[in-house]
Amino acid sequence: MKKDHIGKEFMEKTKYEYVSKSDQSLGLPQPPLETEYAHKRKSFDLPDPKELKIKDYNLRKAIEERESVRKYSDEPLSLEELSWLLWTTQGVKEIYGENYATLRNVPSAGARHAFETFLLVNNVEGLESGIYQYVALEHKLVEYIMTDGVADEVVKAAYNQKMVKNNSVTFIWVADIVRMTWRYSERGYRYIHLDAGHVCQNLYLAAGNINAGVCAIAAFHDDIFNKVLRIDGENQFVIYLASVGKKR
Ligand SMILES: Cc1cc2nc3c(=O)[nH]c(=O)nc-3n(C[C@H](O)[C@H](O)[C@H](O)COP(=O)(O)O)c2cc1C
């Protein structure tokens, strides 16, 4: 098979007729709803989504004004605004069954919600610069990589797109693929990409409420980025990024 046929092969072999029985149908245990995080690390409770004083913004305006923004003002995001963006993209509204699934503000195939959100924080009130992990089930942030120079490593992994550092925050969505393939086997690899689009679109629209701009980013070096995040690149891999900052 020629290398440039790999996309066609992927679409062919992930048709339902080829897909093997899923771990779920074989009775194998379900993976946890969220990746474990290091409990001993410093954590930050985010403002409660129900209490946020985020102004209303007309949905039609948000949709029609949406555009990719790559340059930002120096104004930081507040923790409340960051809470809003995390809530609208991955916030957990409900857990149903006995830890069977989460319902969130975005749709997901089979409600698998197989993402972890990491943030490269560059300019957010009250947070030191560094990479944080979002704990969606508890709506809080945990310090993840706080070493000097980590923002430059992210710039490098994003093929030198400087906006990932010259902004307030870069959202880094990591796929925890077993959460999806447990139900859908190889077809889950299609669904994870579809799910990621919904998440980023909510970010674009939610940014309208706080006068922020967003740019989706898919040009990054997979292996370098996974290494920066200390994930294995197979069970967990970076799937999509988005840069966010206040509009000029
Ligand atoms: C899947 C995807 C990947 C993208 N990757 C990048 C990127 O790596 N760098 C970038 O500057 N813009 C990126 N963009 C933004 C597009 O360039 C942008 O959406 C397009 O030019 C249309 O402009 P608009 O969003 O302002 O309507 C990406 C958008 C999508 C949906």
The ligand as an ORCA input file, in Angstrom:
! r2SCAN-3c Opt
* xyz 0 1
  C      -8.753     21.479     11.970
  C      -8.189     22.880     11.903
  C      -6.828     23.065     12.013
  C      -6.293     24.344     11.983
  N      -4.947     24.513     12.202
  C      -4.431     25.757     12.212
  C      -3.069     25.956     12.499
  O      -2.311     25.025     12.782
  N      -2.602     27.228     12.488
  C      -3.397     28.304     12.212
  O      -2.914     29.443     12.210
  N      -4.727     28.142     11.945
  C      -5.263     26.907     11.947
  N      -6.602     26.728     11.736
  C      -7.479     27.893     11.494
  C      -7.872     27.997     10.014
  O      -6.753     28.438      9.282
  C      -9.062     28.948      9.867
  O     -10.193     28.396     10.502
  C      -9.383     29.201      8.400
  O      -8.355     29.912      7.756
  C     -10.681     29.982      8.222
  O     -10.613     31.242      8.908
  P     -11.654     31.621     10.057
  O     -11.567     30.595     11.149
  O     -11.212     32.995     10.518
  O     -13.021     31.643      9.426
  C      -7.159     25.472     11.783
  C      -8.539     25.263     11.694
  C      -9.050     23.994     11.771
  C     -10.547     23.816     11.733
*
